[in-house]
């Protein structure tokens, strides 16, 4: 009977809630941005290597499979940036109240998707469609 | 009464022997990246086209090349700190962990040097 009340490891009884999702998303998007960093360097190196190499790189990054990757990285960029600012406020001790944290989390997730999609279309327009 | 030595208390490095430098560096680079990231996103969005001449024209101005180099350095630094935490949390085997941490750090340093060199070449007009 007493056994029932024994504390369990947090790992065994933590309920899945929005905080877990937002937190793990911050990590996943961070890792994706790490991959995106290598693409940024690839692009900069191509710019430095001259017009021909740059055209090749832009064509490669414009291929459908890379477009999916780049869209994922753009969404990650928006989420990680916005949620990162949210975490900086947490570090300063601001916004820890349950309702506030929940509202800011929701706002960050929604804003990230909107910002990502808007930026994607703006960038697509400046790319001139295909490339 | 504390059992810590006065020297240990003054140095403030704790059991990890690195104090709060990792935590602090992650935040410093984060603040810098909010600004550099916003600059980069706005720059790309207003670039108009990804023609080579246009990109070079943008990146070869002194201010823009300084910001681009800072973005590369700061992003590599932030990624090194962040990926280190992820690896330390999820890779349990010590041998694998050390190898992965070293591989990530080396790859990021190579990429950062490559990126900065590329920005310098663009800035000094080596590219044709």
gemmi code that builds the backbone of each chain (N, CA, C; Angstrom):
import gemmi

chains = {
    "A": [
        ("UNK", (0.829, -1.205, 0.000), (0.000, 0.000, 0.000), (0.857, 1.247, 0.000)),
        ("UNK", (1.842, 1.244, 0.900), (2.737, 2.395, 0.950), (3.493, 2.534, -0.367)),
        ("UNK", (3.626, 1.425, -1.031), (4.346, 1.432, -2.297), (3.764, 2.429, -3.296)),
        ("UNK", (2.458, 2.548, -3.261), (1.789, 3.415, -4.216), (2.287, 4.860, -4.185)),
        ("UNK", (2.648, 5.318, -2.986), (2.999, 6.730, -2.828), (4.474, 7.018, -3.057)),
        ("UNK", (5.198, 5.965, -3.366), (6.631, 6.219, -3.540), (6.867, 7.103, -4.758)),
        ("UNK", (7.772, 8.071, -4.623), (8.030, 8.942, -5.778), (8.684, 8.176, -6.922)),
        ("UNK", (8.291, 8.530, -8.103), (8.877, 7.911, -9.287), (9.912, 8.861, -9.878)),
        ("UNK", (10.752, 8.317, -10.693), (11.670, 9.175, -11.436), (10.846, 10.095, -12.324)),
        ("UNK", (11.259, 11.366, -12.434), (10.502, 12.314, -13.262), (10.257, 11.762, -14.658)),
        ("UNK", (11.233, 11.056, -15.142), (11.197, 10.465, -16.465), (10.007, 9.515, -16.634)),
        ("UNK", (9.535, 8.917, -15.531), (8.456, 7.928, -15.622), (7.061, 8.527, -15.519)),
        ("UNK", (6.953, 9.728, -14.983), (5.590, 10.224, -14.790), (5.347, 11.634, -15.305)),
        ("UNK", (6.340, 12.251, -15.943), (6.079, 13.582, -16.475), (5.051, 13.517, -17.595)),
        ("UNK", (4.058, 14.335, -17.478), (3.028, 14.434, -18.489), (3.621, 15.193, -19.683)),
        ("UNK", (3.235, 14.803, -20.886), (3.663, 15.564, -22.052), (2.813, 16.817, -22.150)),
        ("UNK", (3.442, 17.973, -22.199), (2.669, 19.196, -22.313), (3.378, 20.159, -23.253)),
        ("UNK", (2.760, 21.324, -23.484), (3.288, 22.229, -24.503), (4.733, 22.615, -24.248)),
        ("UNK", (5.147, 22.700, -22.961), (6.524, 23.103, -22.669), (7.528, 22.122, -23.249)),
        ("UNK", (7.212, 20.811, -23.171), (8.126, 19.808, -23.717), (8.291, 20.015, -25.216)),
        ("UNK", (7.144, 20.250, -25.880), (7.163, 20.392, -27.331), (7.976, 21.607, -27.746)),
        ("UNK", (7.727, 22.750, -27.100), (8.442, 23.975, -27.451), (9.934, 23.808, -27.199)),
        ("UNK", (10.262, 23.146, -26.090), (11.665, 22.987, -25.727), (12.403, 22.081, -26.711)),
        ("UNK", (11.781, 20.934, -27.043), (12.461, 20.010, -27.950), (12.525, 20.609, -29.356)),
        ("UNK", (11.506, 21.407, -29.720), (11.544, 22.090, -31.016), (12.710, 23.065, -31.082)),
        ("UNK", (13.005, 23.709, -29.942), (14.124, 24.656, -29.929), (15.422, 23.929, -30.233)),
        ("UNK", (15.554, 22.727, -29.678), (16.762, 21.938, -29.923), (16.813, 21.434, -31.358)),
        ("UNK", (15.682, 20.895, -31.842), (15.667, 20.346, -33.204), (15.971, 21.447, -34.218)),
        ("UNK", (15.319, 22.610, -34.046), (15.571, 23.696, -34.992), (17.012, 24.190, -34.868)),
        ("UNK", (17.564, 24.140, -33.668), (18.958, 24.530, -33.480), (19.903, 23.621, -34.250)),
        ("UNK", (19.642, 22.311, -34.179), (20.479, 21.350, -34.916), (20.329, 21.570, -36.427)),
        ("UNK", (19.095, 21.810, -36.882), (18.874, 22.076, -38.309), (19.628, 23.328, -38.748)),
        ("UNK", (19.634, 24.348, -37.881), (20.344, 25.579, -38.224), (21.854, 25.341, -38.277)),
        ("UNK", (22.325, 24.375, -37.491), (23.732, 23.991, -37.581), (24.043, 23.482, -38.984)),
        ("UNK", (23.138, 22.676, -39.530), (23.295, 22.204, -40.915), (23.182, 23.386, -41.875)),
        ("UNK", (22.249, 24.290, -41.587), (22.069, 25.470, -42.430), (23.318, 26.342, -42.467)),
        ("UNK", (24.064, 26.351, -41.361), (25.299, 27.132, -41.315), (26.287, 26.658, -42.380)),
        ("UNK", (26.340, 25.326, -42.572), (27.256, 24.797, -43.580), (26.787, 25.174, -44.993)),
        ("UNK", (25.475, 25.266, -45.195), (24.954, 25.711, -46.489), (25.290, 27.186, -46.714)),
        ("UNK", (25.212, 27.983, -45.647), (25.566, 29.406, -45.753), (27.020, 29.554, -46.198)),
        ("UNK", (27.907, 28.769, -45.562), (29.325, 28.833, -45.905), (29.548, 28.360, -47.350)),
        ("UNK", (28.826, 27.318, -47.736), (28.917, 26.822, -49.112), (28.545, 27.924, -50.094)),
        ("UNK", (27.470, 28.635, -49.794), (27.013, 29.717, -50.665), (28.036, 30.858, -50.713)),
        ("UNK", (28.563, 31.259, -49.554), (29.567, 32.334, -49.510), (30.814, 31.937, -50.295)),
        ("UNK", (31.236, 30.681, -50.142), (32.417, 30.208, -50.865), (32.156, 30.235, -52.367)),
        ("UNK", (30.921, 29.917, -52.762), (30.570, 29.929, -54.186), (30.580, 31.359, -54.725)),
        ("UNK", (30.099, 32.307, -53.909), (30.134, 33.716, -54.331), (31.585, 34.140, -54.538)),
        ("UNK", (32.458, 33.738, -53.603), (33.865, 34.123, -53.685), (34.563, 33.453, -54.867)),
        ("UNK", (34.045, 32.294, -55.297), (34.709, 31.526, -56.356), (34.358, 32.039, -57.751)),
        ("UNK", (33.493, 33.026, -57.854), (33.205, 33.611, -59.161), (31.801, 33.322, -59.658)),
        ("UNK", (31.445, 34.023, -60.743), (30.073, 33.995, -61.246), (29.630, 32.593, -61.659)),
        ("UNK", (30.560, 31.848, -62.291), (30.181, 30.528, -62.801), (29.833, 29.568, -61.666)),
        ("UNK", (30.742, 29.506, -60.694), (30.529, 28.611, -59.554), (29.297, 29.042, -58.763)),
        ("UNK", (29.082, 30.326, -58.682), (27.921, 30.822, -57.955), (26.628, 30.419, -58.644)),
        ("UNK", (26.622, 30.512, -59.986), (25.429, 30.104, -60.747), (25.133, 28.624, -60.508)),
        ("UNK", (26.201, 27.814, -60.477), (26.040, 26.377, -60.185), (25.406, 26.171, -58.817)),
        ("UNK", (25.966, 26.892, -57.830), (25.478, 26.731, -56.455), (24.019, 27.146, -56.347)),
        ("UNK", (23.660, 28.286, -56.985), (22.278, 28.761, -56.912), (21.335, 27.764, -57.583)),
        ("UNK", (21.795, 27.192, -58.713), (20.968, 26.186, -59.394), (20.775, 24.955, -58.503)),
        ("UNK", (21.864, 24.553, -57.827), (21.785, 23.380, -56.945), (20.834, 23.647, -55.785)),
        ("UNK", (20.991, 24.813, -55.167), (20.130, 25.147, -54.025), (18.688, 25.377, -54.473)),
        ("UNK", (18.494, 25.635, -55.775), (17.142, 25.849, -56.293), (16.432, 24.566, -56.677)),
        ("UNK", (17.158, 23.431, -56.632), (16.527, 22.150, -56.995), (15.464, 21.800, -55.960)),
        ("UNK", (14.412, 21.072, -56.391), (13.277, 20.799, -55.493), (13.671, 20.221, -54.135)),
        ("UNK", (14.602, 19.260, -54.124), (14.947, 18.647, -52.831), (15.608, 19.674, -51.904)),
        ("UNK", (16.464, 20.525, -52.484), (17.113, 21.542, -51.652), (16.126, 22.619, -51.217)),
        ("UNK", (15.113, 22.861, -52.059), (14.104, 23.850, -51.677), (13.369, 23.399, -50.421)),
        ("UNK", (13.085, 22.095, -50.335), (12.425, 21.566, -49.132), (13.329, 21.773, -47.917)),
        ("UNK", (14.621, 21.449, -48.092), (15.586, 21.622, -47.002), (15.653, 23.091, -46.586)),
        ("UNK", (15.736, 23.988, -47.597), (15.874, 25.412, -47.291), (14.629, 25.964, -46.603)),
        ("UNK", (13.462, 25.460, -47.014), (12.235, 25.909, -46.352), (12.239, 25.466, -44.887)),
        ("UNK", (12.683, 24.230, -44.646), (12.793, 23.741, -43.273), (13.761, 24.589, -42.452)),
        ("UNK", (14.870, 24.963, -43.080), (15.862, 25.770, -42.373), (15.320, 27.173, -42.104)),
        ("UNK", (14.557, 27.702, -43.057), (13.969, 29.035, -42.855), (12.968, 29.022, -41.697)),
        ("UNK", (12.108, 27.982, -41.662), (11.163, 27.866, -40.544), (11.925, 27.715, -39.228)),
        ("UNK", (12.992, 26.909, -39.246), (13.808, 26.724, -38.046), (14.409, 28.046, -37.599)),
        ("UNK", (14.903, 28.807, -38.589), (15.504, 30.120, -38.300), (14.502, 31.012, -37.574)),
        ("UNK", (13.277, 31.091, -38.104), (12.259, 31.967, -37.515), (11.899, 31.499, -36.102)),
        ("UNK", (11.677, 30.192, -35.952), (11.275, 29.680, -34.641), (12.396, 29.846, -33.608)),
        ("UNK", (13.604, 29.460, -34.012), (14.727, 29.494, -33.070), (15.041, 30.927, -32.648)),
        ("UNK", (14.920, 31.851, -33.605), (15.177, 33.268, -33.291), (14.136, 33.798, -32.313)),
        ("UNK", (12.847, 33.574, -32.632), (11.777, 34.117, -31.791), (11.749, 33.436, -30.419)),
        ("UNK", (11.838, 32.098, -30.421), (11.806, 31.392, -29.147), (13.077, 31.662, -28.342)),
        ("UNK", (14.182, 31.943, -29.062), (15.426, 32.297, -28.388), (15.270, 33.589, -27.606)),
        ("UNK", (14.593, 34.562, -28.217), (14.331, 35.829, -27.519), (13.457, 35.558, -26.294)),
        ("UNK", (12.471, 34.657, -26.456), (11.612, 34.279, -25.329), (12.459, 33.702, -24.191)),
        ("UNK", (13.435, 32.878, -24.551), (14.299, 32.288, -23.526), (15.200, 33.323, -22.870)),
        ("UNK", (15.602, 34.342, -23.643), (16.425, 35.406, -23.042), (15.616, 36.161, -21.986)),
        ("UNK", (14.316, 36.335, -22.250), (13.449, 36.952, -21.240), (13.356, 36.045, -20.011)),
        ("UNK", (13.219, 34.734, -20.242), (13.196, 33.790, -19.120), (14.478, 33.920, -18.298)),
        ("UNK", (15.627, 34.023, -19.004), (16.914, 34.134, -18.311), (16.954, 35.374, -17.436)),
        ("UNK", (16.236, 36.422, -17.874), (16.193, 37.658, -17.100), (15.128, 37.581, -16.005)),
        ("UNK", (14.455, 36.411, -15.913), (13.451, 36.221, -14.867), (12.093, 36.787, -15.222)),
        ("UNK", (11.876, 37.086, -16.492), (10.615, 37.689, -16.925), (9.769, 36.648, -17.672)),
        ("UNK", (8.464, 36.633, -17.387), (7.548, 35.811, -18.183), (7.422, 34.375, -17.737)),
        ("UNK", (7.769, 34.097, -16.473), (7.710, 32.721, -15.978), (6.317, 32.297, -15.527)),
        ("UNK", (5.410, 33.261, -15.325), (4.077, 32.904, -14.855), (3.446, 31.964, -15.873)),
        ("UNK", (2.679, 31.009, -15.342), (2.156, 29.943, -16.182), (1.421, 30.476, -17.410)),
        ("UNK", (0.493, 31.413, -17.164), (-0.327, 31.919, -18.269), (0.536, 32.685, -19.282)),
        ("UNK", (1.473, 33.490, -18.745), (2.339, 34.282, -19.622), (3.201, 33.375, -20.491)),
        ("UNK", (3.804, 32.369, -19.860), (4.695, 31.479, -20.589), (3.935, 30.717, -21.677)),
        ("UNK", (2.712, 30.340, -21.344), (1.905, 29.603, -22.316), (1.546, 30.511, -23.495)),
        ("UNK", (1.128, 31.747, -23.167), (0.736, 32.688, -24.221), (1.929, 33.035, -25.114)),
        ("UNK", (3.102, 33.284, -24.482), (4.265, 33.651, -25.289), (4.705, 32.473, -26.156)),
        ("UNK", (4.569, 31.264, -25.615), (4.916, 30.075, -26.391), (4.045, 29.928, -27.619)),
        ("UNK", (2.757, 30.132, -27.433), (1.818, 30.037, -28.548), (2.117, 31.134, -29.574)),
        ("UNK", (2.341, 32.352, -29.071), (2.611, 33.483, -29.962), (3.855, 33.229, -30.799)),
        ("UNK", (4.897, 32.709, -30.145), (6.164, 32.457, -30.829), (5.985, 31.411, -31.939)),
        ("UNK", (5.239, 30.342, -31.623), (5.058, 29.275, -32.614), (4.275, 29.780, -33.821)),
        ("UNK", (3.204, 30.518, -33.558), (2.384, 31.024, -34.665), (3.162, 32.053, -35.486)),
        ("UNK", (3.816, 32.980, -34.786), (4.577, 34.026, -35.483), (5.689, 33.427, -36.341)),
        ("UNK", (6.313, 32.354, -35.835), (7.410, 31.736, -36.577), (6.920, 31.195, -37.916)),
        ("UNK", (5.757, 30.537, -37.892), (5.221, 29.956, -39.136), (4.847, 31.078, -40.115)),
        ("UNK", (4.177, 32.114, -39.599), (3.769, 33.224, -40.470), (5.002, 33.906, -41.066)),
        ("UNK", (5.956, 34.241, -40.200), (7.171, 34.923, -40.656), (7.919, 34.063, -41.679)),
        ("UNK", (7.988, 32.758, -41.396), (8.693, 31.851, -42.297), (8.059, 31.812, -43.676)),
        ("UNK", (6.740, 31.707, -43.714), (6.045, 31.623, -45.002), (6.176, 32.942, -45.766)),
        ("UNK", (6.018, 34.068, -45.050), (6.153, 35.383, -45.705), (7.556, 35.549, -46.286)),
        ("UNK", (8.572, 35.235, -45.460), (9.955, 35.367, -45.929), (10.219, 34.459, -47.124)),
        ("UNK", (9.618, 33.269, -47.090), (9.834, 32.315, -48.179), (9.339, 32.901, -49.505)),
        ("UNK", (8.172, 33.544, -49.461), (7.631, 34.086, -50.702), (8.387, 35.338, -51.143)),
        ("UNK", (8.810, 36.152, -50.167), (9.618, 37.334, -50.517), (10.937, 36.894, -51.161)),
        ("UNK", (11.581, 35.899, -50.542), (12.855, 35.399, -51.087), (12.637, 34.741, -52.437)),
        ("UNK", (11.538, 33.996, -52.559), (11.240, 33.326, -53.836), (11.060, 34.354, -54.947)),
        ("UNK", (10.409, 35.475, -54.605), (10.189, 36.514, -55.596), (11.509, 37.138, -56.017)),
        ("UNK", (12.422, 37.350, -55.052), (13.697, 37.974, -55.404), (14.593, 36.994, -56.140)),
        ("UNK", (14.362, 35.698, -55.923), (15.109, 34.701, -56.693), (14.631, 34.648, -58.137)),
        ("UNK", (13.488, 35.220, -58.395), (12.956, 35.202, -59.742), (12.340, 33.870, -60.108)),
        ("UNK", (11.611, 33.274, -59.171), (10.873, 32.044, -59.454), (11.722, 30.800, -59.324)),
        ("UNK", (12.240, 30.296, -60.438), (12.856, 28.972, -60.485), (14.126, 28.880, -59.631)),
        ("UNK", (15.152, 29.624, -59.991), (16.427, 29.523, -59.288), (16.274, 30.158, -57.934)),
    ],
    "B": [
        ("UNK", (29.270, 26.210, 7.621), (30.667, 26.329, 7.197), (30.885, 25.611, 5.882)),
        ("UNK", (31.576, 26.269, 4.994), (31.816, 25.684, 3.672), (33.117, 24.901, 3.680)),
        ("UNK", (33.117, 23.785, 2.967), (34.337, 22.991, 2.868), (35.175, 23.403, 1.657)),
        ("UNK", (34.678, 24.366, 0.895), (35.430, 24.806, -0.294), (36.604, 25.676, 0.122)),
        ("UNK", (37.681, 25.559, -0.601), (38.848, 26.381, -0.288), (38.594, 27.818, -0.710)),
        ("UNK", (39.243, 28.775, -0.020), (39.064, 30.188, -0.397), (39.423, 30.417, -1.867)),
        ("UNK", (40.464, 29.742, -2.352), (40.881, 29.924, -3.746), (39.774, 29.444, -4.693)),
        ("UNK", (39.212, 28.260, -4.361), (38.141, 27.715, -5.198), (36.950, 28.647, -5.245)),
        ("UNK", (36.673, 29.277, -4.104), (35.521, 30.169, -4.046), (35.768, 31.424, -4.893)),
        ("UNK", (36.998, 31.927, -4.851), (37.329, 33.124, -5.616), (37.277, 32.835, -7.113)),
        ("UNK", (37.832, 31.691, -7.505), (37.846, 31.353, -8.934), (36.437, 31.086, -9.443)),
        ("UNK", (35.578, 30.538, -8.585), (34.177, 30.332, -8.939), (33.964, 29.390, -10.094)),
        ("UNK", (34.802, 28.379, -10.239), (34.689, 27.501, -11.408), (33.853, 26.251, -11.157)),
        ("UNK", (33.563, 25.947, -9.883), (32.700, 24.806, -9.595), (33.265, 23.480, -10.054)),
        ("UNK", (32.391, 22.450, -10.051), (32.864, 21.095, -10.333), (33.136, 20.878, -11.819)),
        ("UNK", (32.551, 21.705, -12.678), (32.768, 21.533, -14.117), (34.076, 22.187, -14.559)),
        ("UNK", (34.679, 22.982, -13.663), (35.963, 23.646, -13.913), (35.900, 24.687, -15.022)),
        ("UNK", (34.696, 25.065, -15.410), (34.620, 26.088, -16.454), (33.687, 27.220, -16.039)),
        ("UNK", (33.226, 27.170, -14.778), (32.352, 28.227, -14.303), (31.108, 28.367, -15.153)),
        ("UNK", (30.679, 29.607, -15.358), (29.454, 29.827, -16.122), (29.765, 30.275, -17.547)),
        ("UNK", (31.023, 30.066, -17.993), (31.420, 30.631, -19.288), (30.633, 30.037, -20.450)),
        ("UNK", (30.294, 28.727, -20.370), (29.534, 28.112, -21.458), (28.135, 28.722, -21.531)),
        ("UNK", (27.493, 28.768, -20.371), (26.135, 29.324, -20.288), (26.129, 30.772, -20.773)),
        ("UNK", (27.114, 31.531, -20.302), (27.170, 32.953, -20.616), (27.459, 33.179, -22.109)),
        ("UNK", (28.400, 32.402, -22.644), (28.743, 32.533, -24.064), (27.559, 32.234, -24.954)),
        ("UNK", (26.752, 31.246, -24.551), (25.560, 30.902, -25.332), (24.612, 32.097, -25.404)),
        ("UNK", (24.480, 32.810, -24.289), (23.563, 33.966, -24.263), (24.136, 35.169, -25.013)),
        ("UNK", (25.434, 35.406, -24.827), (26.054, 36.542, -25.525), (25.936, 36.348, -27.034)),
        ("UNK", (26.256, 35.131, -27.506), (26.175, 34.881, -28.945), (24.716, 34.914, -29.400)),
        ("UNK", (23.782, 34.523, -28.529), (22.362, 34.563, -28.897), (21.897, 35.991, -29.137)),
        ("UNK", (22.284, 36.899, -28.222), (21.890, 38.303, -28.386), (22.472, 38.863, -29.682)),
        ("UNK", (23.755, 38.561, -29.924), (24.392, 39.045, -31.148), (23.684, 38.480, -32.382)),
        ("UNK", (23.282, 37.205, -32.308), (22.667, 36.567, -33.474), (21.246, 37.063, -33.745)),
        ("UNK", (20.549, 37.551, -32.714), (19.234, 38.126, -33.012), (19.407, 39.311, -33.957)),
        ("UNK", (20.458, 40.134, -33.696), (20.698, 41.305, -34.551), (21.253, 40.881, -35.916)),
        ("UNK", (22.280, 40.016, -35.891), (22.899, 39.599, -37.154), (21.924, 38.790, -38.000)),
        ("UNK", (21.112, 37.959, -37.345), (20.127, 37.152, -38.070), (19.077, 38.021, -38.728)),
        ("UNK", (18.608, 39.044, -37.988), (17.620, 39.965, -38.554), (18.232, 40.721, -39.737)),
        ("UNK", (19.478, 41.175, -39.575), (20.168, 41.858, -40.675), (20.253, 40.955, -41.907)),
        ("UNK", (20.626, 39.696, -41.693), (20.810, 38.776, -42.814), (19.487, 38.500, -43.527)),
        ("UNK", (18.430, 38.279, -42.740), (17.122, 37.985, -43.342), (16.621, 39.188, -44.143)),
        ("UNK", (16.744, 40.382, -43.568), (16.281, 41.588, -44.273), (17.121, 41.822, -45.527)),
        ("UNK", (18.433, 41.615, -45.410), (19.316, 41.822, -46.564), (18.942, 40.903, -47.718)),
        ("UNK", (18.752, 39.617, -47.416), (18.405, 38.663, -48.473), (17.046, 39.015, -49.072)),
        ("UNK", (16.103, 39.393, -48.196), (14.749, 39.672, -48.675), (14.713, 40.908, -49.564)),
        ("UNK", (15.640, 41.845, -49.345), (15.629, 43.083, -50.128), (16.703, 43.085, -51.214)),
        ("UNK", (17.376, 41.967, -51.382), (18.472, 41.890, -52.361), (17.949, 42.045, -53.789)),
        ("UNK", (16.759, 41.530, -54.025), (16.144, 41.703, -55.352), (16.450, 40.575, -56.308)),
        ("UNK", (17.695, 40.124, -56.343), (18.031, 39.005, -57.226), (19.298, 38.330, -56.717)),
        ("UNK", (19.491, 37.071, -57.086), (20.663, 36.343, -56.638), (21.725, 36.278, -57.730)),
        ("UNK", (21.704, 37.278, -58.625), (22.769, 37.384, -59.624), (24.091, 37.607, -58.907)),
        ("UNK", (25.148, 37.066, -59.489), (26.464, 37.147, -58.856), (26.890, 38.591, -58.614)),
        ("UNK", (26.762, 39.434, -59.634), (27.208, 40.831, -59.514), (26.473, 41.539, -58.376)),
        ("UNK", (25.205, 41.216, -58.250), (24.391, 41.857, -57.224), (24.828, 41.430, -55.816)),
        ("UNK", (25.036, 40.102, -55.674), (25.469, 39.583, -54.364), (26.827, 40.163, -53.991)),
        ("UNK", (27.750, 40.204, -54.975), (29.090, 40.743, -54.724), (28.997, 42.223, -54.366)),
        ("UNK", (28.133, 42.950, -55.118), (27.962, 44.372, -54.842), (27.494, 44.614, -53.416)),
        ("UNK", (26.589, 43.750, -52.966), (26.082, 43.874, -51.596), (27.172, 43.550, -50.581)),
        ("UNK", (27.810, 42.370, -50.752), (28.737, 41.877, -49.732), (30.092, 42.577, -49.740)),
        ("UNK", (30.404, 43.334, -50.777), (31.738, 43.930, -50.823), (31.777, 45.315, -50.183)),
        ("UNK", (30.626, 45.862, -49.796), (30.687, 47.139, -49.081), (31.247, 46.872, -47.677)),
        ("UNK", (32.061, 47.804, -47.164), (32.772, 47.552, -45.894), (31.854, 47.106, -44.754)),
        ("UNK", (30.763, 47.832, -44.528), (29.880, 47.493, -43.417), (29.282, 46.102, -43.592)),
        ("UNK", (28.814, 45.801, -44.805), (28.161, 44.524, -45.050), (29.133, 43.357, -44.889)),
        ("UNK", (30.378, 43.543, -45.340), (31.321, 42.429, -45.211), (31.706, 42.209, -43.747)),
        ("UNK", (31.785, 43.276, -42.982), (32.069, 43.113, -41.548), (30.928, 42.342, -40.888)),
        ("UNK", (29.680, 42.716, -41.215), (28.532, 42.032, -40.625), (28.482, 40.566, -41.057)),
        ("UNK", (28.800, 40.312, -42.333), (28.788, 38.927, -42.823), (29.830, 38.083, -42.096)),
        ("UNK", (31.028, 38.640, -41.914), (32.076, 37.903, -41.193), (31.652, 37.659, -39.748)),
        ("UNK", (31.052, 38.673, -39.131), (30.582, 38.516, -37.751), (29.498, 37.446, -37.660)),
        ("UNK", (28.612, 37.416, -38.650), (27.553, 36.404, -38.661), (28.156, 35.004, -38.693)),
        ("UNK", (29.147, 34.810, -39.582), (29.773, 33.489, -39.702), (30.433, 33.084, -38.385)),
        ("UNK", (31.207, 34.002, -37.797), (31.937, 33.678, -36.566), (30.963, 33.405, -35.411)),
        ("UNK", (29.974, 34.302, -35.254), (29.045, 34.170, -34.139), (28.172, 32.933, -34.270)),
        ("UNK", (27.730, 32.646, -35.501), (26.890, 31.459, -35.716), (27.674, 30.188, -35.407)),
        ("UNK", (28.948, 30.150, -35.805), (29.773, 28.966, -35.530), (29.963, 28.797, -34.023)),
        ("UNK", (30.203, 29.895, -33.345), (30.406, 29.869, -31.890), (29.133, 29.371, -31.194)),
        ("UNK", (27.997, 29.952, -31.565), (26.707, 29.588, -30.964), (26.375, 28.123, -31.254)),
        ("UNK", (26.637, 27.690, -32.498), (26.352, 26.300, -32.876), (27.241, 25.344, -32.095)),
        ("UNK", (28.517, 25.717, -31.909), (29.440, 24.848, -31.169), (28.940, 24.641, -29.740)),
        ("UNK", (28.519, 25.729, -29.098), (28.045, 25.642, -27.712), (26.741, 24.840, -27.634)),
        ("UNK", (25.813, 25.124, -28.556), (24.503, 24.475, -28.525), (24.583, 22.995, -28.852)),
        ("UNK", (25.326, 22.664, -29.921), (25.430, 21.258, -30.308), (26.162, 20.456, -29.230)),
        ("UNK", (27.090, 21.116, -28.543), (27.802, 20.439, -27.452), (26.811, 19.967, -26.383)),
        ("UNK", (25.869, 20.827, -26.022), (24.886, 20.471, -25.003), (24.013, 19.313, -25.484)),
        ("UNK", (23.592, 19.382, -26.754), (22.741, 18.323, -27.295), (23.480, 16.986, -27.261)),
        ("UNK", (24.743, 16.994, -27.700), (25.522, 15.747, -27.714), (25.732, 15.239, -26.289)),
        ("UNK", (26.068, 16.127, -25.376), (26.304, 15.711, -23.992), (25.043, 15.120, -23.371)),
        ("UNK", (23.880, 15.608, -23.794), (22.627, 15.109, -23.231), (22.211, 13.758, -23.802)),
        ("UNK", (22.517, 13.511, -25.080), (21.939, 12.332, -25.725), (22.938, 11.230, -26.063)),
        ("UNK", (24.236, 11.549, -26.076), (25.214, 10.496, -26.378), (25.824, 10.029, -25.064)),
        ("UNK", (25.425, 8.822, -24.628), (25.797, 8.354, -23.297), (27.204, 7.767, -23.265)),
        ("UNK", (27.595, 7.043, -24.318), (28.900, 6.383, -24.320), (30.017, 7.426, -24.391)),
        ("UNK", (30.939, 7.352, -23.441), (31.923, 8.431, -23.334), (32.830, 8.529, -24.554)),
        ("UNK", (33.260, 7.376, -25.056), (34.161, 7.387, -26.212), (33.522, 8.041, -27.413)),
        ("UNK", (32.307, 7.583, -27.729), (31.570, 8.152, -28.860), (31.359, 9.639, -28.661)),
        ("UNK", (31.015, 10.000, -27.409), (30.711, 11.403, -27.127), (31.917, 12.298, -27.427)),
        ("UNK", (33.079, 11.877, -26.969), (34.290, 12.684, -27.191), (34.564, 12.820, -28.688)),
        ("UNK", (34.421, 11.703, -29.419), (34.686, 11.726, -30.859), (33.704, 12.659, -31.571)),
        ("UNK", (32.414, 12.534, -31.219), (31.404, 13.380, -31.871), (31.635, 14.855, -31.550)),
        ("UNK", (31.951, 15.143, -30.277), (32.197, 16.539, -29.884), (33.375, 17.128, -30.650)),
        ("UNK", (34.439, 16.322, -30.780), (35.612, 16.806, -31.518), (35.275, 17.020, -32.985)),
        ("UNK", (34.544, 16.056, -33.565), (34.193, 16.150, -34.989), (33.373, 17.411, -35.252)),
        ("UNK", (32.387, 17.677, -34.389), (31.546, 18.863, -34.562), (32.381, 20.131, -34.449)),
        ("UNK", (33.239, 20.160, -33.451), (34.050, 21.357, -33.236), (34.989, 21.602, -34.421)),
        ("UNK", (35.635, 20.543, -34.898), (36.549, 20.695, -36.039), (35.778, 21.161, -37.271)),
        ("UNK", (34.627, 20.518, -37.533), (33.850, 20.866, -38.730), (33.417, 22.328, -38.680)),
        ("UNK", (32.998, 22.782, -37.498), (32.538, 24.173, -37.373), (33.697, 25.152, -37.543)),
        ("UNK", (34.871, 24.790, -37.034), (36.018, 25.688, -37.185), (36.432, 25.766, -38.653)),
        ("UNK", (36.460, 24.616, -39.324), (36.797, 24.620, -40.758), (35.791, 25.475, -41.528)),
        ("UNK", (34.503, 25.282, -41.238), (33.463, 26.046, -41.938), (33.583, 27.537, -41.632)),
        ("UNK", (33.860, 27.881, -40.380), (33.955, 29.293, -40.009), (35.124, 29.961, -40.728)),
        ("UNK", (36.282, 29.283, -40.758), (37.450, 29.853, -41.438), (37.153, 29.991, -42.935)),
        ("UNK", (36.538, 28.952, -43.522), (36.174, 29.004, -44.938), (35.233, 30.179, -45.214)),
        ("UNK", (34.250, 30.351, -44.355), (33.274, 31.421, -44.542), (33.902, 32.803, -44.431)),
        ("UNK", (34.757, 32.987, -43.417), (35.403, 34.288, -43.232), (36.325, 34.589, -44.414)),
        ("UNK", (37.053, 33.564, -44.862), (37.952, 33.752, -46.011), (37.162, 34.117, -47.268)),
        ("UNK", (36.007, 33.467, -47.431), (35.157, 33.779, -48.585), (34.695, 35.228, -48.528)),
        ("UNK", (34.287, 35.675, -47.336), (33.840, 37.070, -47.177), (34.992, 38.028, -47.495)),
        ("UNK", (36.200, 37.689, -47.036), (37.367, 38.544, -47.313), (37.653, 38.593, -48.812)),
        ("UNK", (37.574, 37.444, -49.462), (37.844, 37.414, -50.914), (36.828, 38.259, -51.659)),
        ("UNK", (35.570, 38.182, -51.228), (34.536, 39.005, -51.872), (34.820, 40.484, -51.599)),
        ("UNK", (35.183, 40.798, -50.342), (35.410, 42.192, -49.967), (36.599, 42.792, -50.717)),
        ("UNK", (37.642, 41.987, -50.921), (38.851, 42.521, -51.564), (38.840, 42.306, -53.067)),
        ("UNK", (37.708, 41.773, -53.561), (37.538, 41.720, -55.005), (38.412, 40.739, -55.749)),
        ("UNK", (38.733, 39.605, -55.098), (39.515, 38.586, -55.800), (38.645, 37.894, -56.846)),
        ("UNK", (37.356, 37.720, -56.501), (36.466, 37.002, -57.413), (36.243, 37.801, -58.697)),
        ("UNK", (36.220, 37.079, -59.793), (36.028, 37.751, -61.086), (34.545, 37.962, -61.328)),
    ],
}
model = gemmi.Model(1)
for chain_id, residues in chains.items():
    chain = gemmi.Chain(chain_id)
    for i, (resn, *xyz) in enumerate(residues, 1):
        res = gemmi.Residue()
        res.name, res.seqid = resn, gemmi.SeqId(i, " ")
        for name, pos in zip(("N", "CA", "C"), xyz):
            atom = gemmi.Atom()
            atom.name, atom.element = name, gemmi.Element(name[0])
            atom.pos, atom.b_iso = gemmi.Position(*pos), 0.0
            res.add_atom(atom)
        chain.add_residue(res)
    model.add_chain(chain)
structure = gemmi.Structure()
structure.add_model(model)
structure.setup_entities()
